[in-house]
Amino acid sequence: MTSFYVTLCMLAGDVKDRLQREDRGATAVEYGLLVSLIAVAIIVAVTLVGTNLSTLFNSVATKL
């Protein structure tokens, strides 16, 4: 009976370790998604600002 209890405790410990490892992997994936979304937002913002600045400089150059 004691052997069964020890085996059950070891199995529970293994399951706990596996679940903790998978949680870390999920967190890494979430951080990766956040970084990619932030990168896309930065690219869009820089593109829009660049286009507006180009238009502004062209209009100033034309007026000069």
Secondary structure by P-SEA (a helix, b strand, c coil): caaaaaaaaaaaaaaaaaaaaaaaaaaaaaaaaaaaaaaaaaaaaaaaaaaaaaaaaaaaaaac
